[in-house]
């Protein structure tokens, strides 16, 4: 490594910029593979093998959300003061250690422990540093493209890893007969080891592939008045658009957490096998690269707030469809079609809500702090969405519980429609009067 470099040194080299973004993409998805991918794509198998209920899994993931919410706050200022390379690599390697314990199928108490551990390793040194580095890479005029590339690439990696995971599960489970619990344990352990290996390898990619770009020297010149952490926090708190952005992220993330339930919905409401249900969710993931990059490019042209408003309308319609129509076992084209429509908006959101920093004119030197504060509010669905889903589904087995959950999701989508419209009007009031 060449030491701590300004971003201009990386941006001056096409190869350097490509490697930098590839490392961000791989890190941004690999670190969340163990805490989220395993339960997102293989939820029916996880519940059986771990010997826990949907409510207990929701409680474990809720603990992740509580610890993550605490970790977002100190993580923001750290991202404004230390190079992303070191923060990201350490986070990836420590998360991989948690994967080794996860592969022992530790039951309910152990699940609380491992997801609580993931709440620290995937957030404290990681999240704000990732978003800060992406904004620095994008510059002033291409924030939508930067976040679109980040999440589009993350989506492609997620889909590729999920496809490998489904293949491993399918090859390990016996054909023609119902798999035993031992068969499922062997298959799921192989999947977890696969994700653990990928997480470890990406840590080395970040360590050796990224330059040490110091966030306080982004363009080669230190800010004239960097200010203290407390000054940064006070200034960010005064920006009204940041609070609205946090609420938008909150609503969008509820929708994203709803995606985690699609495989269980397919299994319980449409009577699909575990591996087929996992494939349904995996196909939804393939929408993510196109949706995220497309939304990012459209945001650069038409602005992020407008695209968010349209996206929430799409999610609201999709949730209401699942909430008020009766599932027809075997009608997988209806299930898959509506999932794909919802995924266009859900994954488009992920390229948009942090692009609002530039639209709202948040000072670049305070990006990490702003990310931390927005994330404290915006990612609180990690605490309660999985838990609410588990309670509703366990209380009303079959399709009814899932319909109640989609009503819950629809309420937050409606709130997203209102808030994104208000933000759009506030940021572009001058344009509407012309």
C-alpha positions as CSV (number, residue, x, y, z in Angstrom):
1,X,0.0,0.0,0.0
2,X,1.1,3.5,-0.7
3,X,-0.1,5.0,2.6
4,X,-3.0,7.3,3.1
5,X,-3.9,8.9,-0.2
6,X,-6.4,11.5,-1.2
7,X,-9.3,10.3,-3.3
8,X,-7.9,12.3,-6.3
9,X,-5.1,9.8,-6.5
10,X,-7.5,7.0,-7.0
11,X,-9.9,8.9,-9.2
12,X,-7.1,9.8,-11.5
13,X,-6.6,6.1,-12.4
14,X,-9.5,4.3,-14.1
15,X,-8.1,1.0,-12.9
16,X,-7.8,2.4,-9.3
17,X,-11.4,3.6,-9.4
18,X,-12.7,0.2,-10.7
19,X,-10.8,-1.8,-8.1
20,X,-11.9,0.6,-5.3
21,X,-15.6,0.3,-6.3
22,X,-15.4,-3.5,-6.8
23,X,-13.9,-3.8,-3.3
24,X,-16.7,-1.7,-1.9
25,X,-19.4,-3.7,-3.7
26,X,-18.0,-7.1,-2.5
27,X,-17.5,-5.8,1.1
28,X,-20.9,-4.2,1.2
29,X,-22.7,-7.5,0.5
30,X,-20.4,-10.2,1.9
31,X,-20.4,-8.7,5.4
32,X,-24.2,-9.2,5.5
33,X,-24.3,-12.7,4.0
34,X,-24.2,-14.6,7.3
35,X,-26.6,-12.5,9.4
36,X,-29.1,-12.0,6.6
37,X,-28.7,-14.2,3.5
38,X,-28.9,-17.5,5.3
39,X,-32.2,-16.6,6.9
40,X,-33.5,-14.7,3.8
41,X,-33.1,-17.5,1.3
42,X,-33.2,-20.6,3.6
43,X,-35.6,-19.6,6.3
44,X,-37.7,-22.7,6.5
45,X,-34.6,-24.9,6.7
46,X,-33.0,-22.5,9.4
47,X,-36.1,-22.7,11.6
48,X,-36.1,-26.5,11.5
49,X,-32.4,-27.1,11.9
50,X,-31.8,-24.5,14.6
51,X,-34.9,-25.8,16.4
52,X,-36.4,-22.3,16.8
53,X,-39.7,-20.7,15.9
54,X,-40.2,-17.7,13.6
55,X,-40.8,-15.6,16.7
56,X,-37.5,-16.7,18.3
57,X,-35.6,-16.0,15.1
58,X,-37.3,-12.6,15.0
59,X,-36.1,-11.9,18.6
60,X,-32.5,-12.8,17.7
61,X,-32.6,-10.5,14.7
62,X,-34.3,-7.9,16.8
63,X,-31.3,-8.0,19.2
64,X,-29.1,-7.5,16.2
65,X,-31.1,-4.4,15.4
66,X,-30.8,-3.0,19.0
67,X,-27.0,-3.4,19.1
68,X,-26.7,-2.1,15.5
69,X,-28.7,1.0,16.4
70,X,-26.2,1.7,19.3
71,X,-23.2,1.0,17.0
72,X,-24.4,3.4,14.2
73,X,-23.8,6.4,16.5
74,X,-20.0,6.0,17.2
75,X,-19.5,4.4,13.7
76,X,-20.3,7.7,11.9
77,X,-17.6,9.9,13.5
78,X,-15.1,7.0,13.1
79,X,-15.8,6.9,9.4
80,X,-15.0,10.6,9.1
81,X,-11.6,10.1,10.7
82,X,-10.2,6.7,9.7
83,X,-9.5,5.1,6.3
84,X,-12.3,2.8,5.1
85,X,-9.8,0.0,4.1
86,X,-8.9,-0.9,7.7
87,X,-12.4,-0.5,9.1
88,X,-14.0,-2.7,6.4
89,X,-11.4,-5.5,6.4
90,X,-11.5,-5.9,10.2
91,X,-15.3,-6.0,10.1
92,X,-15.4,-8.7,7.5
93,X,-12.9,-11.0,9.3
94,X,-14.6,-10.7,12.6
95,X,-18.0,-11.4,11.0
96,X,-16.5,-14.6,9.5
97,X,-15.6,-15.8,13.0
98,X,-19.2,-15.5,13.9
99,X,-20.1,-17.7,10.9
100,X,-18.0,-20.6,12.4
101,X,-20.1,-20.5,15.5
102,X,-23.3,-20.2,13.5
103,X,-22.5,-23.4,11.7
104,X,-22.9,-25.3,15.1
105,X,-26.6,-24.6,15.0
106,X,-26.6,-23.2,18.6
107,X,-30.4,-23.0,19.3
108,X,-32.3,-20.0,20.6
109,X,-29.8,-18.8,23.2
110,X,-26.9,-19.2,20.8
111,X,-28.8,-17.4,18.1
112,X,-29.3,-14.4,20.4
113,X,-25.5,-14.5,21.0
114,X,-24.4,-14.8,17.3
115,X,-26.8,-12.2,16.0
116,X,-25.9,-9.8,18.8
117,X,-22.3,-10.3,17.8
118,X,-23.1,-9.6,14.2
119,X,-24.7,-6.4,15.3
120,X,-21.3,-5.1,16.4
121,X,-19.1,-6.6,13.6
122,X,-21.3,-5.5,10.6
123,X,-22.1,-1.9,11.8
124,X,-19.6,-0.3,14.2
125,X,-16.6,-0.1,11.9
126,X,-18.4,-0.9,8.7
127,X,-21.6,0.8,7.6
128,X,-20.8,4.5,7.8
129,X,-17.3,3.9,6.4
130,X,-18.9,2.1,3.4
131,X,-21.4,4.9,2.7
132,X,-18.8,7.6,3.3
133,X,-16.3,6.0,0.8
134,X,-19.1,5.6,-1.8
135,X,-20.0,9.3,-1.6
136,X,-16.4,10.3,-1.9
137,X,-16.0,8.0,-5.0
138,X,-19.1,9.5,-6.6
139,X,-18.1,13.2,-6.3
140,X,-20.7,16.0,-6.7
141,X,-22.6,15.1,-9.9
142,X,-22.8,11.3,-10.0
143,X,-24.1,10.3,-6.5
144,X,-26.9,8.3,-8.0
145,X,-24.5,6.4,-10.2
146,X,-22.2,5.8,-7.3
147,X,-24.9,4.3,-5.0
148,X,-26.5,2.6,-8.0
149,X,-23.2,0.8,-8.8
150,X,-22.7,0.0,-5.2
151,X,-26.1,-1.6,-4.6
152,X,-26.5,-3.0,-8.1
153,X,-23.2,-4.7,-7.7
154,X,-24.1,-5.9,-4.2
155,X,-27.3,-7.3,-5.7
156,X,-25.5,-9.2,-8.4
157,X,-23.1,-10.7,-5.8
158,X,-26.1,-11.5,-3.5
159,X,-27.9,-13.3,-6.3
160,X,-24.7,-15.2,-7.3
161,X,-24.0,-16.3,-3.8
162,X,-27.6,-17.3,-3.2
163,X,-27.6,-19.3,-6.4
164,X,-24.5,-21.2,-5.3
165,X,-26.2,-21.7,-1.9
166,X,-29.4,-23.1,-3.4
167,X,-27.3,-25.4,-5.6
168,X,-25.4,-26.6,-2.6
169,X,-28.7,-27.2,-0.7
170,X,-30.3,-29.0,-3.6
171,X,-27.2,-31.2,-4.3
172,X,-27.0,-32.2,-0.6
173,X,-30.7,-32.9,0.0
174,X,-31.8,-36.4,-1.4
175,X,-34.0,-36.5,-4.4
176,X,-37.3,-38.4,-4.5
177,X,-37.7,-38.7,-0.8
178,X,-38.4,-36.2,2.0
179,X,-35.1,-35.1,3.5
180,X,-34.4,-36.0,7.2
181,X,-33.3,-33.5,9.8
182,X,-29.8,-34.8,9.5
183,X,-29.9,-34.2,5.7
184,X,-31.0,-30.7,6.3
185,X,-28.3,-30.1,8.9
186,X,-25.6,-31.2,6.6
187,X,-26.9,-29.1,3.7
188,X,-27.3,-25.9,5.8
189,X,-23.9,-26.3,7.4
190,X,-22.3,-26.5,3.9
191,X,-24.2,-23.3,2.9
192,X,-23.0,-21.4,6.1
193,X,-19.4,-22.5,5.5
194,X,-19.6,-21.2,1.9
195,X,-20.8,-17.8,3.1
196,X,-18.1,-17.8,5.8
197,X,-15.4,-18.5,3.2
198,X,-16.6,-15.7,0.9
199,X,-16.7,-13.2,3.8
200,X,-13.1,-14.1,4.7
201,X,-11.9,-13.8,1.2
202,X,-13.5,-10.4,0.6
203,X,-11.7,-9.2,3.7
204,X,-8.4,-9.9,1.9
205,X,-9.7,-8.2,-1.3
206,X,-10.4,-5.0,0.7
207,X,-7.1,-5.2,2.6
208,X,-4.9,-5.6,-0.5
209,X,-7.1,-4.0,-3.2
210,X,-8.0,-0.6,-1.6
211,X,-5.8,2.3,-1.0
212,X,-5.7,4.0,2.4
213,X,-7.8,7.1,1.5
214,X,-8.0,9.2,4.6
215,X,-11.6,10.7,4.8
216,X,-10.2,14.0,6.2
217,X,-8.2,14.5,3.0
218,X,-10.7,13.4,0.3
219,X,-9.6,15.8,-2.4
220,X,-6.0,16.3,-1.3
221,X,-6.7,19.3,0.9
222,X,-7.8,19.2,4.5
223,X,-11.0,21.1,5.3
224,X,-10.3,24.5,6.6
225,X,-12.5,23.9,9.7
226,X,-13.0,20.3,10.4
227,X,-14.7,20.9,13.7
228,X,-15.3,18.5,16.6
229,X,-17.5,15.5,16.6
230,X,-20.0,17.4,18.7
231,X,-20.0,20.3,16.3
232,X,-20.7,17.9,13.4
233,X,-23.6,16.3,15.2
234,X,-25.2,19.6,16.1
235,X,-24.9,20.9,12.5
236,X,-26.3,17.8,11.0
237,X,-29.2,17.8,13.5
238,X,-30.2,21.3,12.3
239,X,-30.8,20.0,8.7
240,X,-34.5,19.3,8.4
241,X,-34.0,17.2,5.2
242,X,-31.8,14.8,7.2
243,X,-34.6,14.0,9.5
244,X,-37.0,13.4,6.6
245,X,-34.3,11.3,4.9
246,X,-34.1,9.2,8.1
247,X,-37.9,8.6,8.0
248,X,-37.7,7.7,4.3
249,X,-34.9,5.2,5.0
250,X,-37.0,3.8,7.9
251,X,-40.0,3.1,5.6
252,X,-37.8,1.8,2.7
253,X,-36.0,-0.5,5.1
254,X,-39.3,-2.0,6.4
255,X,-40.0,-2.9,2.8
256,X,-36.5,-4.5,2.4
257,X,-37.0,-6.5,5.6
258,X,-40.3,-7.7,4.2
259,X,-38.2,-9.3,1.3
260,X,-36.7,-11.7,3.9
261,X,-40.1,-13.3,4.4
262,X,-40.7,-14.2,0.7
263,X,-39.2,-17.7,0.9
264,X,-41.3,-18.6,4.0
265,X,-44.4,-17.1,2.3
266,X,-43.8,-19.3,-0.8
267,X,-43.4,-22.4,1.3
268,X,-46.3,-21.9,3.7
269,X,-48.9,-20.1,1.5
270,X,-48.0,-21.7,-1.9
271,X,-46.9,-25.1,-0.6
272,X,-43.5,-25.1,-2.2
273,X,-40.5,-27.2,-1.3
274,X,-37.7,-25.5,0.7
275,X,-35.3,-25.5,-2.2
276,X,-37.9,-24.2,-4.6
277,X,-39.0,-21.5,-2.2
278,X,-35.4,-20.5,-1.8
279,X,-35.1,-20.2,-5.6
280,X,-38.1,-17.9,-5.7
281,X,-36.4,-15.4,-3.4
282,X,-33.2,-15.9,-5.3
283,X,-34.9,-14.9,-8.6
284,X,-36.1,-11.8,-6.9
285,X,-32.5,-10.9,-6.0
286,X,-31.6,-10.9,-9.7
287,X,-33.8,-7.8,-10.1
288,X,-31.5,-5.9,-7.7
289,X,-28.6,-5.0,-10.0
290,X,-30.8,-3.7,-12.7
291,X,-33.2,-1.9,-10.3
292,X,-30.5,-0.3,-8.3
293,X,-28.3,0.9,-11.2
294,X,-31.4,2.1,-13.1
295,X,-32.8,4.0,-10.1
296,X,-29.4,5.6,-9.5
297,X,-29.1,6.8,-13.1
298,X,-32.7,8.1,-13.1
299,X,-31.9,9.9,-9.8
300,X,-29.0,11.7,-11.4
301,X,-31.4,12.9,-14.1
302,X,-34.6,13.5,-12.2
303,X,-33.4,13.6,-8.6
304,X,-33.6,10.9,-5.9
305,X,-36.6,12.3,-4.0
306,X,-38.9,11.9,-7.0
307,X,-37.8,8.4,-7.7
308,X,-38.4,7.5,-4.0
309,X,-42.0,8.8,-4.2
310,X,-42.7,6.6,-7.3
311,X,-41.1,3.6,-5.7
312,X,-43.2,3.8,-2.5
313,X,-46.4,3.8,-4.7
314,X,-45.2,0.6,-6.4
315,X,-44.4,-1.2,-3.0
316,X,-47.7,-0.1,-1.5
317,X,-49.6,-1.6,-4.5
318,X,-47.6,-4.9,-4.2
319,X,-48.2,-5.3,-0.4
320,X,-51.9,-4.6,-0.7
321,X,-52.2,-7.3,-3.5
322,X,-50.6,-10.0,-1.2
323,X,-52.6,-8.7,1.8
324,X,-56.0,-9.0,0.2
325,X,-55.8,-11.8,-2.3
326,X,-56.0,-15.5,-1.5
327,X,-52.9,-17.5,-2.4
328,X,-53.5,-20.3,-4.9
329,X,-51.1,-23.2,-4.4
330,X,-49.3,-23.9,-7.6
331,X,-49.9,-20.5,-9.1
332,X,-46.2,-19.6,-8.8
333,X,-46.4,-17.2,-11.7
334,X,-48.6,-14.9,-9.7
335,X,-46.3,-15.1,-6.7
336,X,-43.1,-14.6,-8.7
337,X,-44.6,-11.8,-10.8
338,X,-45.7,-9.7,-7.9
339,X,-42.4,-10.4,-6.0
340,X,-40.4,-9.2,-9.1
341,X,-42.5,-6.0,-9.3
342,X,-42.0,-5.2,-5.7
343,X,-38.3,-6.0,-5.9
344,X,-37.9,-3.3,-8.6
345,X,-38.9,-0.7,-6.1
346,X,-37.4,-2.3,-3.0
347,X,-33.9,-2.6,-4.5
348,X,-34.3,0.8,-6.3
349,X,-34.7,2.4,-2.9
350,X,-31.2,1.2,-1.9
351,X,-29.6,3.3,-4.6
352,X,-31.6,6.4,-3.6
353,X,-31.8,7.2,0.0
354,X,-28.2,8.0,0.6
355,X,-28.0,9.9,-2.7
356,X,-30.2,12.4,-0.9
357,X,-27.2,13.7,1.0
358,X,-26.1,15.6,-2.1
359,X,-29.6,16.7,-3.0
360,X,-30.1,18.0,0.5
361,X,-26.6,19.7,0.4
362,X,-25.2,17.9,3.5
363,X,-21.5,19.0,3.8
364,X,-19.2,16.2,2.5
365,X,-16.9,16.4,5.6
366,X,-19.9,15.4,7.7
367,X,-21.1,12.5,5.6
368,X,-20.1,9.8,8.1
369,X,-21.8,11.6,11.0
370,X,-24.9,12.2,8.9
371,X,-24.9,8.5,7.9
372,X,-24.7,7.5,11.5
373,X,-27.5,9.7,12.7
374,X,-29.8,8.8,9.7
375,X,-29.0,5.1,10.3
376,X,-30.0,5.2,14.0
377,X,-33.5,6.0,12.9
378,X,-33.6,4.4,9.5
379,X,-32.4,1.0,10.4
380,X,-34.5,0.5,13.5
381,X,-36.7,-2.0,11.5
382,X,-33.9,-4.4,12.2
383,X,-35.3,-4.5,15.7
384,X,-38.9,-5.2,15.1
385,X,-39.9,-6.3,11.6
386,X,-38.7,-9.9,11.8
387,X,-40.1,-10.1,15.3
388,X,-43.5,-8.8,14.2
389,X,-43.5,-11.2,11.2
390,X,-42.7,-14.1,13.5
391,X,-45.5,-13.2,15.9
392,X,-48.1,-12.7,13.2
393,X,-47.1,-15.9,11.3
394,X,-46.9,-18.1,14.4
395,X,-50.2,-16.8,15.7
396,X,-52.0,-17.5,12.4
397,X,-50.4,-20.4,10.6
398,X,-50.6,-20.6,6.8
399,X,-51.6,-17.8,4.5
400,X,-53.5,-15.7,7.0
401,X,-50.5,-14.8,9.1
402,X,-48.6,-13.7,6.0
403,X,-51.5,-11.6,4.9
404,X,-51.5,-9.8,8.2
405,X,-47.8,-9.2,7.8
406,X,-48.3,-7.7,4.3
407,X,-50.9,-5.3,5.8
408,X,-48.3,-4.3,8.3
409,X,-45.8,-3.6,5.4
410,X,-48.4,-1.7,3.5
411,X,-48.9,0.8,6.4
412,X,-45.2,1.8,6.2
413,X,-45.2,1.9,2.4
414,X,-48.1,4.4,2.7
415,X,-46.1,6.5,5.2
416,X,-43.2,6.4,2.7
417,X,-45.4,7.8,0.0
418,X,-46.4,10.8,2.2
419,X,-42.9,11.6,3.5
420,X,-41.1,11.3,0.2
421,X,-43.7,13.6,-1.4
422,X,-43.2,16.2,1.4
423,X,-39.4,16.0,0.9
424,X,-39.7,16.3,-2.8
425,X,-41.8,19.4,-2.4
426,X,-39.5,20.9,0.2
427,X,-36.2,20.4,-1.8
428,X,-37.7,21.5,-5.1
429,X,-40.2,24.2,-4.1
430,X,-38.4,26.8,-6.3
431,X,-38.8,24.6,-9.3
432,X,-42.5,24.1,-8.7
433,X,-43.0,27.8,-8.8
434,X,-41.3,28.3,-12.1
